[in-house]
Structure formats: structure tokens, C-alpha cells
Amino acid sequence: MPSLDPGRNLLAIGQLAERSGTSVSALRFYEQNGLIASERTAGNQRRYRRDVLRRIAFIRTSQRVGISLAEIRAALESLPDARTPTRADWVRISARWRRELDARIADLQHLRSELDGCIGCGCLSLATCGLRNPGDVLGETGRGAVRWDSASHPDADEE
């Protein structure tokens, strides 16, 4: 008869790395930043509950779409009792992030269309290029490439 060892459902860090497709160093980084948690054995080795696999999937998917670790941590901290996100949690959290992602996509599409036009004509003339800024009028609205920041310069498409 098998032993009822309570630790048998725990994964060593190498096992977790293999199962999640995440490097051991990334797992340590996630733990240092409060995104995942481990238990320690008497020999001070990390052991992870299996539900951490779902948490890592949540973290990696969020990162892949451009969500910062700070935003991911805040989303995870919003869960009751620091539990692992469920499908319903993902739907709720991703809906909040959708607006931000849509704005980023719109900015990138705008940038791409302007760059295509400039590359297509090949002139790069500051007098006629769609990327022009005559008289440095955009310098009055802020620093950097304010034309591409639709949030701070909503009329960037008007010209």
C-alpha cells in the first residue's frame, strides 16, 4: 500500500521548471517578486504545490501579451487568499487589460502605417514627409515622440 506522504503532491524546482517550460532562474525571480510561493523542506529546498503550474501559465501568458510584472502581481494579489487564478478570474482580469492592449495595438498600427508611407516614398523630406513636425509645434505638447502617444495627443491623426 502506498504511503500517504503529504509531500508527494509537491514539486521540486527542477520538476516545476520542466513541467511549466520555465527556467529555474525565472522561477526564482517570480518567487522573489511575490508572484509564486514555495514551501521549504527541512533541508531548505523549495517545494511547490501543483497549482503553481496554473499560476505560472497565467504569468507567462500575461507577459507574452505585454503586461508588466507589476500589473500581473497586482492582479494576482486581487485574488482572495492568494489563490491560483481560475478561468473566470482570467476572463475578468483580461477584460481590464483589453483596453490597454487595444490602445497599444492602435498606436502600433498608426506607427506602422506612417512608416510604410515614409519608406514607400523614400524621400524622407522633412518638408513633405507625413512624419514632419514643422516649426517644432509638437515640442509644446510634451517631450519625446508625442505624435505616437495617442493617449496624450489624441489629435495626432489630424494633419
C-alpha positions as CSV (number, residue, x, y, z in Angstrom):
1,M,0.0,0.0,0.0
2,P,1.4,3.4,-1.0
3,S,2.4,5.8,1.8
4,L,0.1,8.8,2.4
5,D,3.1,11.2,2.2
6,P,1.7,14.7,2.3
7,G,4.7,16.0,0.3
8,R,4.1,13.7,-2.7
9,N,2.0,16.4,-4.4
10,L,4.8,19.0,-4.1
11,L,7.2,19.6,-7.0
12,A,10.9,20.4,-6.7
13,I,12.0,23.5,-8.6
14,G,13.5,21.4,-11.4
15,Q,10.3,19.5,-11.8
16,L,8.3,22.7,-11.9
17,A,10.7,24.2,-14.4
18,E,10.3,21.1,-16.7
19,R,6.5,21.0,-16.3
20,S,6.0,24.7,-16.9
21,G,8.6,25.2,-19.6
22,T,10.1,28.0,-17.4
23,S,13.8,28.2,-16.4
24,V,14.8,27.7,-12.8
25,S,16.2,31.2,-12.7
26,A,12.8,32.7,-13.9
27,L,11.0,30.7,-11.2
28,R,13.3,32.1,-8.5
29,F,12.8,35.5,-10.0
30,Y,9.0,35.1,-9.9
31,E,9.3,33.9,-6.3
32,Q,11.5,36.9,-5.3
33,N,8.9,39.2,-6.8
34,G,6.0,37.6,-4.9
35,L,4.3,36.1,-8.0
36,I,4.7,32.5,-6.8
37,A,5.4,30.9,-3.4
38,S,7.2,27.8,-2.3
39,E,7.4,25.8,0.9
40,R,10.7,24.7,2.3
41,T,11.8,21.3,3.3
42,A,13.9,20.6,6.4
43,G,16.9,20.8,4.1
44,N,15.7,24.3,2.9
45,Q,14.9,23.0,-0.6
46,R,12.0,24.7,-2.4
47,R,8.8,22.7,-3.0
48,Y,5.8,24.0,-5.0
49,R,2.2,23.0,-4.9
50,R,0.9,21.8,-8.2
51,D,-1.5,24.7,-8.6
52,V,1.6,26.9,-9.0
53,L,1.7,25.5,-12.6
54,R,-1.5,27.3,-13.4
55,R,-0.2,30.5,-11.8
56,I,2.9,30.3,-13.9
57,A,0.8,29.8,-17.0
58,F,-1.1,33.0,-16.0
59,I,2.1,34.9,-15.5
60,R,3.7,33.8,-18.8
61,T,0.6,34.4,-20.9
62,S,0.2,37.8,-19.3
63,Q,3.8,38.7,-20.1
64,R,3.5,37.4,-23.6
65,V,0.8,40.0,-24.4
66,G,2.9,42.8,-22.8
67,I,1.5,43.1,-19.3
68,S,4.2,44.2,-16.8
69,L,5.1,42.2,-13.8
70,A,3.8,44.9,-11.5
71,E,0.4,44.7,-13.2
72,I,0.5,40.9,-13.0
73,R,1.4,41.0,-9.3
74,A,-1.5,43.4,-8.7
75,A,-3.9,41.1,-10.5
76,L,-2.7,38.1,-8.5
77,E,-2.9,40.0,-5.2
78,S,-6.5,40.9,-6.0
79,L,-7.5,37.2,-5.8
80,P,-8.9,36.0,-2.4
81,D,-6.5,34.2,-0.2
82,A,-3.7,34.4,-2.8
83,R,-5.4,31.5,-4.6
84,T,-4.5,30.4,-8.1
85,P,-6.5,32.2,-10.9
86,T,-9.4,30.3,-12.3
87,R,-10.9,30.6,-15.8
88,A,-13.4,33.2,-14.5
89,D,-10.5,35.2,-12.9
90,W,-8.7,35.2,-16.2
91,V,-11.8,36.5,-18.1
92,R,-12.3,39.3,-15.5
93,I,-8.7,40.3,-15.3
94,S,-8.0,40.1,-19.1
95,A,-11.1,42.3,-19.7
96,R,-9.5,45.0,-17.7
97,W,-6.2,44.7,-19.7
98,R,-8.0,44.6,-23.0
99,R,-8.4,48.4,-23.2
100,E,-4.8,49.0,-22.6
101,L,-3.8,46.3,-25.2
102,D,-6.2,47.8,-27.8
103,A,-4.6,51.2,-27.3
104,R,-1.1,49.8,-27.8
105,I,-2.3,48.0,-30.9
106,A,-3.8,51.1,-32.3
107,D,-0.6,53.1,-31.6
108,L,1.5,50.4,-33.3
109,Q,-0.8,50.2,-36.3
110,H,-0.6,54.0,-36.7
111,L,3.2,53.9,-36.4
112,R,3.3,51.1,-39.0
113,S,1.1,52.9,-41.5
114,E,3.1,56.2,-41.2
115,L,6.4,54.3,-41.5
116,D,5.2,52.4,-44.6
117,G,4.2,55.7,-46.2
118,C,7.6,57.2,-45.5
119,I,9.5,54.2,-46.6
120,G,7.3,53.9,-49.7
121,C,8.1,57.4,-51.0
122,G,11.8,57.2,-50.0
123,C,12.2,60.9,-49.8
124,L,12.5,61.4,-46.0
125,S,12.0,65.1,-46.7
126,L,11.1,67.0,-43.6
127,A,9.1,69.4,-45.8
128,T,6.7,66.9,-47.2
129,C,7.0,63.7,-45.1
130,G,3.9,62.5,-43.2
131,L,6.2,62.3,-40.1
132,R,7.0,66.0,-40.3
133,N,6.9,68.5,-37.4
134,P,7.1,72.0,-38.9
135,G,8.3,74.7,-36.5
136,D,8.6,72.0,-33.8
137,V,5.0,72.7,-32.8
138,L,4.7,69.2,-31.2
139,G,7.6,70.2,-28.8
140,E,5.0,72.4,-27.0
141,T,2.8,69.3,-26.2
142,G,5.4,67.2,-24.5
143,R,8.8,65.5,-24.7
144,G,9.7,62.7,-27.0
145,A,7.7,61.2,-29.8
146,V,4.3,62.7,-28.7
147,R,2.8,62.1,-32.2
148,W,2.7,58.4,-31.4
149,D,1.3,58.7,-28.0
150,S,-2.4,58.7,-28.8
151,A,-3.3,59.0,-25.1
152,S,-1.5,62.3,-24.6
153,H,-2.0,63.6,-28.1
154,P,-5.5,62.4,-29.3
155,D,-5.4,64.6,-32.5
156,A,-2.2,63.0,-33.8
157,D,-4.0,61.6,-36.8
158,E,-5.2,65.0,-37.9
159,E,-3.0,66.7,-40.4
